[in-house]
Amino acid sequence: MKVEKSYQEQLFTELGASEAVKSRSMELLSAYLKEKPEDRARMDILNASALYISFILEDRPVSQNLVAGPLVSAPPP
């Protein structure tokens, strides 16, 4: 299942994600949505979760990559 690229890129940019984190996050999110396509409406939560996991896998402090305030809002379903 294809993930909304423009939304993803905006989120990655705001959080300062590296290319490795971007790639891993997209892999995790795509794999999850293949199994649970009905969860597409919860993209904001799914994106945050995939990024969090990807930052951990890259062994970087997650707090270093988060910005104050709300994350990018999800596109309309």
NUZA-404816 format. One record per atom (N, C-alpha, C): x negated, y negated, z negated; residue in three letters. Coordinates in steps of 0.02 Angstrom, whole numbers, padded with zeros to 5 digits, always signed. Layout:
% residues N
XYZALA...
END
This chain:
% residues 77
-00042+00059+00000MET+00000+00000+00000MET-00044-00062+00000MET-00029-00109+00043LYS-00070-00169+00049LYS-00052-00219-00007LYS-00103-00249-00035VAL-00094-00297-00089VAL-00098-00367-00059VAL-00058-00412-00085GLU-00056-00481-00062GLU-00124-00514-00071GLU-00159-00525-00015LYS-00228-00551-00017LYS-00233-00623-00042LYS-00190-00668-00018SER-00197-00738-00037SER-00188-00746-00112SER-00140-00711-00141TYR-00129-00713-00213TYR-00190-00686-00250TYR-00215-00630-00226GLN-00274-00599-00257GLN-00333-00647-00255GLN-00347-00676-00197GLU-00404-00720-00191GLU-00399-00781-00236GLU-00339-00808-00244GLN-00328-00865-00288GLN-00344-00845-00360GLN-00321-00787-00381LEU-00333-00764-00449LEU-00408-00751-00460LEU-00440-00717-00412PHE-00512-00704-00418PHE-00552-00768-00424PHE-00535-00817-00384THR-00570-00881-00384THR-00562-00916-00451THR-00500-00918-00477GLU-00488-00952-00541GLU-00525-00919-00598GLU-00534-00854-00595LEU-00568-00818-00649LEU-00643-00810-00638LEU-00667-00832-00580GLY-00738-00826-00566GLY-00762-00755-00560GLY-00722-00712-00530ALA-00740-00642-00524ALA-00795-00631-00472ALA-00841-00586-00487SER-00894-00568-00440SER-00865-00524-00385SER-00904-00513-00333GLU-00882-00469-00278GLU-00869-00398-00303GLU-00910-00375-00349ALA-00901-00307-00376ALA-00835-00302-00414ALA-00819-00353-00453VAL-00757-00354-00490VAL-00698-00359-00442VAL-00703-00401-00392LYS-00649-00407-00342LYS-00635-00340-00309LYS-00687-00308-00287SER-00680-00244-00252SER-00648-00191-00297SER-00674-00184-00357ARG-00649-00134-00404ARG-00577-00149-00424ARG-00562-00211-00434SER-00494-00231-00453SER-00444-00214-00398SER-00463-00227-00336MET-00419-00212-00279MET-00409-00136-00273MET-00462-00098-00285GLU-00457-00025-00283GLU-00408+00001-00336GLU-00416-00025-00397LEU-00372-00004-00452LEU-00299-00022-00438LEU-00289-00084-00416LEU-00221-00107-00404LEU-00188-00070-00346LEU-00225-00059-00293SER-00198-00022-00235SER-00180+00049-00254SER-00224+00082-00292ALA-00211+00150-00313ALA-00149+00154-00358ALA-00143+00106-00403TYR-00084+00105-00447TYR-00020+00095-00407TYR-00021+00047-00361LEU+00040+00032-00323LEU+00060+00088-00276LEU+00013+00130-00256LYS+00031+00189-00216LYS+00074+00237-00257LYS+00058+00242-00321GLU+00094+00287-00366GLU+00159+00256-00392GLU+00159+00190-00401LYS+00216+00156-00431LYS+00235+00093-00391LYS+00259+00101-00329PRO+00275+00043-00288PRO+00330-00001-00318PRO+00371+00027-00361GLU+00425-00011-00392GLU+00398-00064-00441GLU+00336-00058-00462ASP+00305-00106-00508ASP+00277-00168-00473ASP+00286-00173-00408ARG+00260-00230-00370ARG+00286-00297-00398ARG+00345-00297-00427ALA+00374-00358-00455ALA+00334-00383-00516ALA+00293-00340-00544ARG+00253-00359-00603ARG+00181-00374-00584ARG+00170-00404-00526MET+00102-00414-00501MET+00059-00456-00547MET+00087-00505-00582ASP+00046-00546-00626ASP+00015-00504-00682ASP+00054-00459-00711ILE+00028-00416-00764ILE-00021-00365-00735ILE-00005-00337-00677LEU-00048-00287-00646LEU-00115-00318-00626LEU-00115-00378-00599ASN-00177-00411-00580ASN-00221-00424-00640ASN-00191-00450-00693ALA-00229-00464-00753ALA-00259-00399-00781ALA-00221-00346-00780SER-00245-00281-00806SER-00302-00254-00764SER-00294-00256-00698ALA-00347-00231-00653ALA-00411-00272-00661ALA-00404-00338-00667LEU-00463-00380-00676LEU-00497-00366-00743LEU-00457-00359-00795TYR-00484-00345-00861TYR-00526-00280-00859TYR-00497-00228-00830ILE-00532-00164-00825ILE-00596-00172-00783ILE-00591-00210-00729SER-00648-00219-00685SER-00704-00257-00720SER-00687-00308-00760PHE-00738-00344-00797PHE-00772-00299-00847PHE-00733-00256-00880ILE-00762-00208-00928ILE-00810-00161-00892ILE-00790-00136-00834LEU-00833-00090-00797LEU-00897-00123-00774LEU-00894-00189-00763GLU-00954-00226-00743GLU-00997-00243-00803GLU-00971-00228-00864ASP-01006-00242-00926ASP-01019-00316-00936ASP-00967-00356-00923ARG-00971-00428-00937ARG-00918-00444-00990ARG-00933-00491-01034PRO-00882-00510-01083PRO-00820-00538-01047PRO-00763-00510-01061VAL-00701-00531-01027VAL-00686-00604-01044VAL-00696-00624-01106SER-00679-00693-01126SER-00718-00744-01086SER-00776-00726-01062GLN-00818-00770-01022GLN-00784-00784-00954GLN-00740-00741-00932ASN-00711-00747-00866ASN-00639-00773-00867ASN-00611-00782-00925LEU-00541-00805-00929LEU-00538-00881-00936LEU-00486-00909-00909VAL-00476-00982-00913VAL-00419-00996-00962VAL-00420-01056-00992ALA-00366-01075-01037ALA-00303-01087-00997ALA-00247-01071-01026GLY-00184-01082-00992GLY-00160-01020-00957GLY-00103-01024-00925PRO-00073-00965-00893PRO-00113-00945-00831PRO-00110-00881-00816LEU-00140-00856-00755LEU-00098-00879-00696LEU-00123-00869-00637VAL-00087-00886-00576VAL-00019-00850-00578VAL+00034-00885-00562SER+00099-00852-00564SER+00107-00807-00503SER+00144-00754-00512ALA+00154-00705-00459ALA+00197-00733-00403ALA+00184-00710-00342PRO+00226-00732-00287PRO+00296-00704-00296PRO+00346-00736-00267PRO+00414-00710-00275PRO+00421-00640-00246PRO+00461-00597-00277PRO+00469-00528-00253PRO+00502-00525-00185PRO
END
